[in-house]
Amino acid sequence: MRKFLSYFILLLFPAWLFAQSEETLRIRTIRQQRENIWLQEYIRFLSIPNIAVDKNGLHRNAAFIMQMMQQRNIQRVQLLSDGNAATTPAIYGEVIVPGATQTLIFYAHYDGQPVDSSQWARGLKPFVPRLVKGSLEQGAAITAFPSGAGKYDPDWRIYARGASDDKAGIMAILNGYEAVKRAGLPLSYNIKFFFEGEEEAGSPNLGGIFDKNRELLRSDLWVICDGPVHQSGKKAILFGARGDAHVDITLYGATRPLHSGHYGNWAPNPGLMLAKLLASMKDEKGRVTIRGFYDDVIPLTEQEKKALRDMPPVGNQLKEELHFVGEEMPGVDLGEAIMLPSLNINGMQSGNTGAKASNVIPTTATAVLDLRMVPGNDYKKQQDRVINHIREQGYYITEEEPTDAERAIFSRIARVKKSGGYNAQRTPMDLPVVQNVIEAVKSTTTDKVVLIPTMGGSLPLFLFENYLKAKTITVPVANHDNNQHAENENIRIRNLWNGIETMAAIMTVLPGS
Amino acid sequence: MRKFLSYFILLLFPAWLFAQSEETLRIRTIRQQRENIWLQEYIRFLSIPNIAVDKNGLHRNAAFIMQMMQQRNIQRVQLLSDGNAATTPAIYGEVIVPGATQTLIFYAHYDGQPVDSSQWARGLKPFVPRLVKGSLEQGAAITAFPSGAGKYDPDWRIYARGASDDKAGIMAILNGYEAVKRAGLPLSYNIKFFFEGEEEAGSPNLGGIFDKNRELLRSDLWVICDGPVHQSGKKAILFGARGDAHVDITLYGATRPLHSGHYGNWAPNPGLMLAKLLASMKDEKGRVTIRGFYDDVIPLTEQEKKALRDMPPVGNQLKEELHFVGEEMPGVDLGEAIMLPSLNINGMQSGNTGAKASNVIPTTATAVLDLRMVPGNDYKKQQDRVINHIREQGYYITEEEPTDAERAIFSRIARVKKSGGYNAQRTPMDLPVVQNVIEAVKSTTTDKVVLIPTMGGSLPLFLFENYLKAKTITVPVANHDNNQHAENENIRIRNLWNGIETMAAIMTVLPGS
């Protein structure tokens, strides 16, 4: 009777609820056997400092990774460089599968963001990994690492720099591969591995490394394992990223700070000028008013629009978490907002505030604007549009500190600095190899998989396209509240386990298999 | 023949060109004899540190002043206190003149602004007075103090903290008095002296000192000797000062810094909110748009309007000096601008700029607003008008850090902090005792004397009115480019000599005398 009822329910529910595959269950069994060994190895890995200023630490990380790869019988393990001794090398390895016609290359990075130990809570240290029985911010207790398998509550977290960004990616990829081998499952592709060591420094030499190792890195698709899963907690695949560029603006008043009583409202106040200038850049609905700002956007395809509609709404959850109620574009959801090019004030300053404030008219006012690009936008064109808008507000534009001669002519002077950026990148969802990956990820979960046409943040994916003509998609692992780039970085253990199953499935599952 | 020509020219020129009185020329002769002695004494005076944190230094200054007063036979020299041992005392002295029916009391202060020695140019130290052959900023050379009278070029300057603000006031008052006595000129009033020791700390105990010494301080007029003469270099008399108050504003976004890529243009940006809010406070003509802001202003009298028209225009000179071309209120001259209540951004900040900038949406944005009041304005009412304007822009107003409950209700939250202020003060120009002082100052110079109904800056003149029902006018001494409150503070020696003549004339000249 119970069995009959089960079959009946099976008929009523949509297929995806039952998509967890046989393969995934076999991978899970291996993981349950191995989790204590893997976590002990992971803790050793997280104990090695991985910040840019510590070259020795980065080299020790690279050596540790190469050892992990060799222990897993990955072939041709080697350092890849651009030929410059100062470049922190990437690490390469491969597994060639007889009869495979396609190649996937898995990417993660082993360097972490700079870190200020003093900002970490409750005496935590960035390179002394600690186990916490949940989220530290929500008051969970720090506990000792247990010994023996199966003792880890999957909602516990490990706190350390790099725990989520992006050693978690390396952990998921290498153990995903190990699980596939231990489970005796067949690989569906040739598998390559590429672990970068300069991502958090802005990948300054990645193009050079690609250039020198073009043949070795040939593939049908790069699977980028970096960043957080969807805020809903569901697995996500991202098909691109917004581009990024900056414009710094400085406006000028008198050459020395003036007494705001003796000269107030006579001498120009650059703080007020900056306020008016920035205010002119967006309307009351949060839309950028700069001429042409939205002009070049390539519209989403029908498939991408559907993906957008299918994204679980997270606005209310996030607003509760972040304690605000009004979006900048009222009524526009997060998923929709990040499909648009954006303009954001990262910082602005004029004079001093708080205890340092004094009764002066400041001499300058500065703002740093962050521009994000979507497919169709050219970042240089967007920067120029911003500058043109400043010019249209009556400003004389210069890239240098204004001279006395310029100051004697122009009542409004804006010094602008464009910092190098890059464009957005997006991989079509309907490529067969991409479809395979989507199916593979779906096979690991009873939840919907969230398909995100473009992530809000930026990655230098253009390097892959420019140097290798390669396609990329991003399959993240970390929890969204991982404090990436900040103090108290952490990974929820469940996300590591899910990541291993995801990576294993991508390596083994072909559509219909 | 030459004599005849001279008489002819005399007939052609307006009378004020020849207004330098016999008395002034006698004072000048005394000064020429005494200048070396007075400057040596002044250098000793400037060598005693006079900053608020150095109580011992302030007491040494007080003792030095008392000694100078006693050496000049000033009577009843004493310290005045509010009864609190922690208060830095004021210094009092008097000269009672048989038959005099009126009393003038001369005010200056002996404490100086805080100072950062490391910011002083070319190895100058704030309490090691040095002689410079002109303006240091314009490249003049440092030179040794000469010995012997008449060796000082009057365009040379002495650099030291307090050299202009306001030991120059004490120097001019005491030596003005000494010169009167040495010249054998009659005093027209009883003369009192009052030297404050806490002016740069905001005169926190001045009211208390007034309160305890009401009888001693009875007078017909206070002559405040502080601040710079007119920017044209001409002597000035100021009949009042604007009032001053502040409003600090903080606006809020999410409770943690968000990645400006992942959340940009979705989460609210408090920097942009602040820009829009500040921009809404002034129109394109630099006029404050806050409702009622100009409503309570008492119009200038005909005499004050005439004084304003007669003020030498200094806009072009100052704009050249300060290297800007556009006034905040286009076409409105400095003199006119400071007759209005004002609103100024002293400082604003959101996130970071420059090397510290990062790709975040800041959590807060802060501005410090400086309000100046003219007669008729009530500072509390002006502060409330600003706050009401913020409310009218849709903000919920709080004086505390907003709670999660408030954040869950209001999309716009402004935390405001009103800092204590005070109102403007203005003494009528047509009071007979004031007219006497104007005539006296005119008698010392062949230039026009600039009559300024209200100075742009603020002084707590309301204390004199509230505690003593006293009238005040301000007769400054220092050059306008004295770097008051900043590094490299200096006094031009000519201004000391002129100041001595001015003070002497005020003590001796009655209209028609």
Interface residues (C-beta under 8 A of the other chain):
Chain A: R242 D244 D248 Y252 G253 A254 T255 R256 P257 L258 H259 S260 G261 H262 Y263 G264 N265 W266 A267 P268 N269 G271 L272 L274 A275 K276 L277 L278 A279 S280 K282 G286 E320 L322 H323 F324 V325 G326 E327 E328 M329 V332 D333 L334 A337 I338 L340 S342 L343 N344 I345 N346 G347 M348 Q349 S350 G351 N352 T353 G354 K356 A357 S358 N359 V360 I361 P362 A365 T366 A367 V368 D370 R372 D404 R407 A408 I409 F410 S411 R412 M455 G456 G457 S458 H485 A486
Chain B: A241 R242 D244 D248 Y252 G253 A254 T255 R256 P257 L258 H259 S260 G261 H262 Y263 G264 N265 W266 A267 P268 N269 G271 L272 L274 A275 K276 L277 L278 A279 S280 K282 G286 E320 L322 H323 F324 V325 G326 E327 E328 M329 V332 D333 L334 A337 I338 L340 S342 L343 N344 I345 N346 G347 M348 Q349 S350 G351 N352 T353 G354 K356 A357 S358 N359 V360 I361 P362 A365 T366 A367 V368 D370 R372 D404 R407 A408 I409 F410 S411 R412 M455 G456 G457 S458 H485 A486
